[in-house]
Amino acid sequence: MSERKTYRVVCPELDVILNLKGLVVEEEMELYNQLREKIRTEAQPIKFDEYKTFIVRKFLIDVDAFFELFPDDDIELMQEGVDAAYEAIIRMYPPFSLNFICEDLNSETFFKDPSNNNAIARLKEQLLGVTQRETEEGVQLPVALSSIEELKRLEDYLLENIVGQEAAIKALMRSLKLMASGLSGQSSFLFVGPTGVGKTQLAKLLGEKFSGNFYKINCAEYAGGHEYAKLIGSPPGYVGHTEKSLLAEKAEKSNSWVFLFDEIEKAHHKLYDFLLSLLDDGTCTDNMGQVLDFSQSIFIFTSNQGVGEIKRESVGFMSSKEEVSDSVSESVIKKSVKRHFSPEFLNRIDDTVVFKPLSKKDVKDIAALHLEKLPIMTTHALVEFVADKGYSREYGARNIARFIKNNVSDKVADAILNQLVPKNGDEFYKPRIVRGEVKIIDTEKYNVSSV
């Protein structure tokens, strides 16, 4: 029998490395279900501090040595240590965050048993997403993209969840390889293309997998010359000068973020001036004179610049003739970008990535991805219906999500609230398209006594 693995996790707040028990997936699932059930059935409110202490005692290998770090009579200091250790532990074991468990309980529908196979499969997926990130020396945190295998897993994940933008993802991965190998620090990208084709979603997914730290900045809110002070704080003499700035709060947490500056073309030129120093070496100075470190971060800027200059005679899905003209469209967009953005700004961008419009196949794949999140059978007829009725060339994939919400999720919600469940113990509702509308068929009244 192989020796049980020990996970080593850095806890910077305490300046120590914690040795954690390396639970196998089955052990994690058993403990998770025990905690979930206890929280669900507990009559009295569960104190957060007590839960944190329980998690620390459950996962730390040498618990006594840990608590010996703190004087017995300094309860406040000990609790701060427990808080820091708890945060380090749930970075390694995310499902054991109390917030995660509560969200899981709150999202449970009335007719689903918490031990059903589908729930366990989803939990196992989450657990494996952490436990399979192992090396011989322990588990790598999301930011530690230090091997070709980890980069390949990230690339596969992005390709699976961002449809129709393979070239954009490949360009992103090239820079991530440089960061992973230590040949580059921070990276920056300008994502340009039509609305609703995956620019923002790609940034969000990257933030989730790269470091777990993602922050979106809506540049329309920075159209005035003074508003960039929201990021680094008000200058001396102004209201709020003594308050901690937004970026200072982020820098305290980590120097590894994915920042998304959405619709950068709407920002005031003063924001661009501020970004120049940030993009140079990943640092900036706030209103208090503190140097903020983001040297291991990724900065992504999105823009629709140049899209309006592309004249297309046809509407709806791209024809094969239109697909051939994609290289021409990219050229038009890049020329427009060069005219709009200053050379100083563009020279600090590692890569300008042009996102292409979605094809009909792309739209069907996106529709299927969205439908898989619902307890409904993803039939060919339903996918065709959503792709045909829900796609808008003007709004891109965002319109698909909106259409599903109003025309499919709404029908599933009606069935749930009317206590109708799929017949024969089926796990998913069965759809049928009747006169241009989704109908839920083959249901029966939920029988409480049968549970």
N, C-alpha and C positions, 0 to 999 in steps of 0.2 A: 504493500500500500504506500502511495507517495505521501511525502510529508506535506502537511497543510501549509498553504502559501500565506505569507505575511505581507500585508499591504503597508507601504510607508507613505505617509501623507504629510506634506509640509504645512505647519500651522504658524504662519508668519507673526500673528498677533502675540503668540507666546514664545516665539523664537525657538521652537522645538520641532522635531519630526516625530509624529505619532505612529506607533505600530498598531495596525488594525488587524482584526481577525479576517482572514480571507474566506468568507462563506461561499459555498457553492450555490448555484442558482436555486436548487431545491430548498436549501436551508434559508435562503433569503425569502423565498416565497412563503415558507411556513411561518417565519417570524413576522413578515408583512401582514399575512392574514390574521395572525393572533392580535397584532396591534390594531389592525383595522376593525376587528370584531369588538375589541375592548372599547375603542373610542365610540363605536356605533351603539353599544349597549350600556355604557357607563351612565348612571343616573346623574351623578354630580359632575360639574365642569372639571375638565382636566387642566391642571396648571401647567403652563408652558415650561417654567423652570424645572418642574419635576420630570416632565417628558424629556427635556434635554439631558438631565442627569441620568435618566434611565438609558438613553441611547449611548451616552458616553461609557457607562458601565457595561453595556452590552457588547460594544464593539472594540473597546480598548483592550489590548492584551495584558498590560501591566497596569491595572487600574490603581492599585495602592501607590505605586511610584508616581503616578500622575497627580493624585491628590496631595501627596507629600510636597509638591511644588508650592503649596499655599499654606500659610499659617492657619491653624485650626480656628483661631479667634477672628479671622478676617473673612467673614461670610461673603461680603460684597466682592472681594478680590477673587475668592474661590468661584463665585457665580460667573464672574467675567471670564475666568479660565474655562469653565464648563461651556459658556456661550461660544467661545472661540473654538474649542474642540468639537462642539456640535456642528458648527458651520463647516469645519474641515471634513468631518465624517460624512455629512450629507452631500458634499461635493463628490465624494467617492461612491456613496450609496444614495442617490437622489430620491428613490421612492420612499425613504424613511424620513423625509422632511414631513413635519406635521401638516404643513400646508398642502403637500402632495396628497396625503391620506384624506384630508378633509375635502379637497376638490374631488377626489375619487368617490367619496361617499355622497357628496352633493350631486354628482353627475349620474348617479345610479338611478335607472328608471324603476318604476314600482314593480314591474313584473320580472326583473332580472335577479336571479339568485347571485349573491356575491361570489359564490364558488363555481359559477358556470365556466365551461371550458373556454369560451371566448374571452372572458375577463382575465382568466389565468394566462391565456396566450398573449394578450396585450401586455400584462405585467411581465411575463417572461421575456418578451421583446425588449422592454425597458431595462430589465436587469442584465440581459445579455449585452445590451448596448454599452454597459459599463464594464462588466466582468470580462468581456472578450478583448478589451483594450490592454492586454497584458504583455509585458516583456519579461525577460529572465530576472530582472531586478525589481519587478513590481508592476503596478498599474500606472500607465501614463495618463495624466489629466488631459482634458480636451485640447489645451493649448500646446501640449507637447507632441506636435506632429513631427516626430523625429525619424520615422522609417517610411520606406516606400509602400509598405503594406498599409499603414495608417492613412497615407495620402490617397492610396487607391480606394480604400473604404470610403473616405470622404468624397472622392470624385464619383464613385458609384452611387452614393446616397444623393448627391446633388443631381446627377443625371436622371435618377429615378423620380425625383420630386419636382424638378424644373423641366418642363416639356418644351422641346423645340429649340433649345438654346445651347446645343452642344459646343459650338465654337466659343461662346462666351464663357462657358464653364472651363474649357480647355485653357483659355487665356488666363483665367483666374488661378488655375492649378499651377501654371508655370511660375507665377510669382510666389505661391505658397511653398513650392519646392525650394526656392531660394531662401525663404525664411526658415524652413525646416532644417536646411543644411547649414544655417548660420552665415550664409553669404550676404544676407540682407536683413535689415531690421524691419521697420514699419513698411507697409505697402499702401499704395493708393490707386484707385481706379475711377474712371469716369464711365458710367453706364449710360448709353444713349440709345434711344429707340422709341417706338410707339408706346402708348400707355397700355397697361394690362398685359404685358408679354413676359413678366417675370423678373424685372429689375429689382424691385423692392423685396420680393419673396426670396430671391437668391441671396440678397444681403442678410435677411433675417435667418435663413437656414444656416448660412455661413457663421453668423454670430453664435447660434446655438451649438454648432459642432466645433468651432474653432476654440472658443474660450468660455462659452456660456455667458459672455458679457456682450450685450447688444444694446445700442441706443440710437434712436431715430431723431433727427433734427429736421423739422419742417422749415425749409428756408424761406417760405412765404411769410413766416413770422419775423424774418430778419431783413425786411425790405427797407426799413429805416436805418439811418446812419448810426443811431445810438443803440440799436437793439442787440448788437453783437455782445454788448456788456452782459447779457444774460448768461453767456458762456463763461466769462472770466471774472464777472463781478463788476460792480459800479466803481468808477474812479474815485479817488479821495475827494471829499467834500460833497459827494452826492448821496442821496438816500440809499441805504443798503450797502454802503461801502464796507462795513464791518462784517457783513454776512458772507458765509462761505459760498463760493461760486459753484455753478453746476459742474464744470469740469474738475474743480478741486475735489468734489465729492466722488467723482468717478475715479480720479487718480489715486485717492486714498484706498479704494477697493482693489484696483489692479492697474498694471500698465499694459494689459492685453485686452483690447476691446475691438469690436467691429462697430464703427461709427458710420451711420448712414445720413448723409446730407441730401435730403430729398428735394428735387426741383431746384437745384443749385442756381439755375439761371435767374431765379426770382430774388436772389439775395442782393443786398447793397454791396457796393464795391469795398466798403470797409471790412466786411466779413471776409472777402477775398484777401485783403491785405493781412488780416489776422491769420488766415490759413497758410500763408506762405511760410511763416516760421514753423508752424506745426508740421507741415509736410516736409520741411527740410530735414529735421532729425527726430521728429516725433515728440518734441517738447514745446512748451509755451509757458509764459509767465502770467500769473493771474493778477488781480488788483491788489493783492496783499504782498506782491513781490516774490511769491513762491514759484519755483520752477516745477511745472507739472509734467510728469513722465508718462508718455504713451508710446515708448520706443518699440514695443512689440505689438502695436495695434494695426488694424487695417482701416483705411479711410475710403469710403465709397460715396461717390457723388452721382446722382441720377439726374437726367435731363431729357426733355423731349425736343431739344434744339435741332432744327433742321428737318424734323419730320413733316412739318407743314409745307416745306418746299418741294416735297416729292408729290408730283401730280400723277394720280392714278385714275384712269378712265373708268375702270370697273369697280364694283363694290362687292362686299361679301368675302368669300374665301378666295385665296390666290389661285389663279390658273397657272398652268405649267409655264406659260409665256411670262407671267409676272415673276415666277421663281427665278427665271433666268436673269431678270433685271435686278436681282438683289445686290449684285456687286456694284451696279450703277447707283442704287439707293444708298449704299454704304458710303460711296464716294461723295455724294451730295451732302449727306449728314456730316461727314468729317470736315468738309470744306466749310459748312455752316458753323461747326464747332470752333474752327480756327478763327473765323471772323468774329464770333461773339465773345470768346474767352481770351483773356490776355496771354501773351507768350509766357510771362512769368508764372502764371498759374498752370498752364498746360505743361510746361517744362518740369514741373514737380509731380506730375501724374505719371505713374509707371506704365499705364496702358489705358487707351480709350477703347472700350468694348462696345460694339454696335450690336444691339439685339434686333433680330429680324421679326417681321410679322408672322403670325401663326398660320399654319396650313390647316386644311380641314382635318387631317389625321391628328395633328397636334391638339386641335380643339376637342376631338373625341377622347383622346387620352387624358386631357385635363378634366373633362366631364366625368370620366370613369374614376379618376383620383378623388374628386370631390364626393362622388356618390358612395365610394367605399367607406367614407366616414359615417354613413348613416346605416341604421339597421334595416336596409332594404336590398333586395336582390338587384345586382347591377346587370340587368339584362341588356341584350343588344338593342332591343327596341327602345328602352329607356335612355340609353346612351345616345342613340341617333336622335331621339326627340329633344334631349337637352342641347346637343350640339347644334341642331337645326334651328331651334327656337331661342336658345339662350345666347348664342354668340353674336357679338356686335363688333364690327370692325373698328368702330369709334372708341369703344371702352375696353376691348380686348377680353381677357379671361376674367376680369372683375365682374363682367356682366353674367358670366356663367355661374359664378358663386351666388350672385343675387337672384338669378332665375331659379336655381335649385332651392334656395331658401324660400322663395315665394310660391313655388309650384310643386316641390317634392317634399322638402322638410315640413312644410305646412300640413301636407296630407298625413305624413307619419305622426306629427304632433296631434292631429285630430284623433287618430286611432289610439294613441297612448292615453290621451285625456278621456276618451270614451271607454277606456279599459278593454280595448280590443287587442288581442294578441294573435300571432300567426297560428293557424290550425296545425294539428298533428305534431305539436311541439317544435315546429320549425323555428330557427333562430332569427330569420329575417322575414320582413314583410314582402309580399309578392305584389309587384306593380302591374298595371295594365293601362295602355293608352287608349282612352275612349273619347272620340270626338275632340281631339286636341287637348285632352286633359288627363292628368295622372289620377288613376283610381287605385285604391288599396283593396285587394281582393283576398278571399280565403282566410277570413279572420273569425274569431269566436270570442265570446265574452270571457274576461279573465275571472277564474274561479278561485277566490281567496282560500276557500276551505281545502283545496287540493294541494296547497303548498305545505 
